[in-house]
Amino acid sequence: MNRREFVRLTAAGIAGLKMGAFAQMVMAREIPDLAVVEGSSHSKITELAIDALGGIRSFISRGDIVVIKPNMAWDRTPEQAANTNPVVVATVVRLCLEAGAKKVRVFDRTVNDPRRCYVQSGIMEAAKKEGAEVIYVDHRRFKEMTINGEAIKTWPLYTEVFEADRVINIPIAKHHSLAKLTMAMKNWMGIMGGSRRQIHQRLDESLADLAMIVKPTLTILDATRILLRNGPQGGNPEDVKVLNTVIAGIDQVAVDSYGATLFGMKGEDLGYVRTAAQRGMGKMDLSKILIRKIKL
Amino acid sequence: MGAGLFNLRNLRRLSQALFLLLFLYLFLQTESKGFDELGYPVKVFLDFDPLIFLSTLLSSKSIIKLFYLSLITIILTIILGRVFCGWVCPLGTLNNMVSILRKKKTEPYRLGAFRVKYYILLFLLASSVLGLQFSGLLDPLSLLIRSLSISIYPAFNYGASAFFDSIFSLQVKGITEVSESLYSIIKKTLLAFDQPFYRQGLFIGIIFLTVLGLNLYERRFWCRYLCPLGALLGILSKYSILKKTIGEGCNSCGVCEKNCPGGSINSSGGWLQAECFHCFNCDDLCPQGAIRSGFFKERGSFIDLNRRQVLISMAAGVITVPFIKINPFSKEEFINPHLIRPPGALEEKEFLKRCVRCGECMKVCITNGLQPALLDGGIEALWTPVLVPKLGYCEYRCTLCGQVCPTGAIKRLTLDEKKKIRIGLAMIDKGRCLPWAHATPCIVCEEVCPTPKKAIWLERVSVRNRDGMVVELQQPHIDLELCIGCGICEARCPLVDRPAIYVTNIGETRSGINQLLL
C-alpha cells in the first residue's frame, strides 16, 4: 500500500463511518406516514420531505422508469397557483435521476392548450433542465382499461402510467367548486382520456374508483402556494395563499385528508376522501397516523 | 453562354428555392409554441406585398405602418421589373415546378389573354375604392397562405399521421420502432401539433390545385394571365431599366420563346417588358448568344390595354360593390349571432375593409376554432375568420391572431387588453343543462371559465328527481358583466352534440349596436 492509496482508503473509511452513523440515526426514528415540511426554499423542503420518508432511494431503484404526474392543466403562471410549483417538480426529477432512474417522464392531459400549459406553468423548462422527458400526451397511447368501480366500469387511461416502474403524483392543493378541494386523488383525472367531463355527475365515487387502479409510489402535495377561491384555475393573486409547505406520503387518502386541513376543512368533508377511506383504500383519520412536521 | 453552373439562370433558381423554403419555414412557424409571442415574423411576405398595401390603403383610407416594407418591392420593380415574379414569389416558384411536368410544346402567343390580369387588377382596385376588399382572394401570397393553411397542410398532416398511426397500431417488432422514431422527428419539424380541421378545406383546396393544374395547360398560366399582383408589378415595370435586346445573330430558332415562362419573348424579335420575369432563360439558352440582358435605353414593347376594356373593368369593379352591399348583412341591426369575430377584430364594416382572407389567423389559432366564413356574414365576408366555439374556444391568454394579421383587421393586443375584450356572451339552455333540467350534478362550464372572478357562478339548490328524492346540486348562471364570450364553456359542455351553454356575438366589444345591457 502506497501513501496515496492509504489516504484514499482512510478518507473513504471516514466518510463511510459518517454515512453509517447518519443512516443509523435516521433508521432509529420511525418512518412517518406523512412528512409535512415548511420553508422558504421550495427545493429544500421537497427534498427534506422525501428524506423524512426514508429518502428517494427507498422509492426509486437504479434503472427505473419513473412517471411524474404534476398538475399542469391550466394556462396559468406559477404564482397563480393553478399548476404544481415547477421547483417542486424539478426537485423530484433531480432526486429520481440521482437515485439512478433510467428515465423520468413528466406529462399531464391538460384542460387548456397543452403547449401553453406546459410552457406557462414553468414545468416544462424546469423539469427538462433537470433531465426529465417532458412529453405531450399522445392520443394513441390511451387504452380502455377495466376499473370495475362503483361509477366507472371502464375508461381509456394513459398507458405510460401503467407501464412505468414507479409513479409519483405531485398535485397542488386548490379550491374546486364540486370536489371542494382538488389535490392528490383528483389529479388522476389528468391521465383520463375520452370525455372525462362526464365524471362530474358522480365525482366522488369516480375519483375513488380511479384511485383504486392508480397506485402511486409516492405522493407529494404541493402547498407552497394554495388556491383558496375561483379554483381550479384562479387567476386572481388575492385568491392565492403562500404556505411554503409540501406534504409527502405514500397513502394518497391520508395526503388529501391532511391537505383539507390547510383550508380549514377535514378529510371527511371531502366526499372522495370519505368514500376512499370507507373502501379501505387509505387512512382518513389523521389521529391514527404518524405525521412528522419539520420547519426550516 | 449559360454553359457554366454559375449563370444567372441557376442563380435565379437558387433564389427561388431559398425564398420558397423561407416561406414554408415561416409558414410552419405560424404555430404556437406555448409562449405569448410568436417569435418569427410570419407575415413578412405579406408585408412586402404592394397589392395588399394598395388595396388596403384604398379601402380603409388609412395607412398601415407595416406596409412600408412593400415600398421596397415597389422600388425594386420600378428599377428591375418583375424580378419578384421570377426570383421571389413562392406561388410563382410552385407554378414553375408544376410547369416542368408539362409536355414541351411551343407556347401560343396570346397577346389578348395577357390583358386579363390587368383587368382583374383594375376591377379589384376600383372596387376597393368603394370599400370592398376582395384583392386578397386573388393576391398570390394571400391565396397561397390561405390554401396551405386551410387545405393543403391539414391534408398533408392527416395523410402523414394516418400513415404512421397505421404502422403504430400494427405493433410489428422492429418496424414500429423505426417508424415511431421517424414520426417523432417529422412530428416535431413538419407536422401540426394537433390535426387541423377546417370548413371548406376541400373547396379551397380544389381552387388551389386548379391554379397549379393550369400550368399543365400552359406554363405559369396563373402568373401570365390572372395574377393581379403580377399585373401591378407589370405596370410598375414600365420604366424599369433592366431590359433585353435581341441582337443581329438571331435566326428565329424559337428556343427563347419555348423556354420563356412569362411568354414575354418571341422568335420574331418582340419582347414584352411588363411580362418578363427576368428569369434569364432566354439569354442563357440562346444558341446564337443573340439575346442580352442589361441596362439599355431602348424600351421593350407593352401590351396595349384596350381603353374600352380598362373602363369596363373599372366600371365593373365599381358596379359590383353596391350589388354585394345590398344584402341584409349591410344593415347594422341584421346580425348573424354566430358570426363571432376573433378578439381585437375591428368593427364589422372596418374589419371587412381590411381583412385580406390570408388565413394566417386561422392557421395560428391555438384551438383551431377560427374558421373561414362561407356566407355567414354575406358574400362580402367570404373566407374571413369566424370563431366556432364547438370546434375550438378562444384561449384566454392567447393573442396570436392579432400578432399575425397583416392589415390590422385584427388588432394586436397586449395580454391585459385581450382579457378585457368581449367577443360574445354565453347563454344557458336550461332545457338541456344537466343541473337545470335533469337533476344531475355538473359544474364543468364553471370549472373551465377562465376569468379570475368566474363569469359563471353556481347557485346551490335542492331539486327533486323522478323518485321524489331531494338532490343537492349547483346550477350555473352567467354574469353578463364578466363573461367575455371565449366559448370554453361551450367547447367543454358534456352535451357535445348541442351544448347546453353556447356563445353568440351579442355584447361584443367592437360593436356599438350589438349590445344587450344598458
Interface residues (C-beta under 8 A of the other chain):
Chain A: D75 V111 N112 D113 P114 R115 R116 C117 Y118 V119 Q120 M124 Y136 R140 H176 S177 L178 S195 R197 Q198 H200 Q201 R202 L203 N230 P232 Q233 G234 G235 N236 D239
Chain B: S32 K33 G34 F35 D165 F168 S169 F193 I366 T367 E395 Y396 R397 C398 L434 T440 P441 C442 I443 V444 E446 E447 V448 C449 P450 T451 P452 K453 K454 L458 Q474 R492 C493 P494 V496
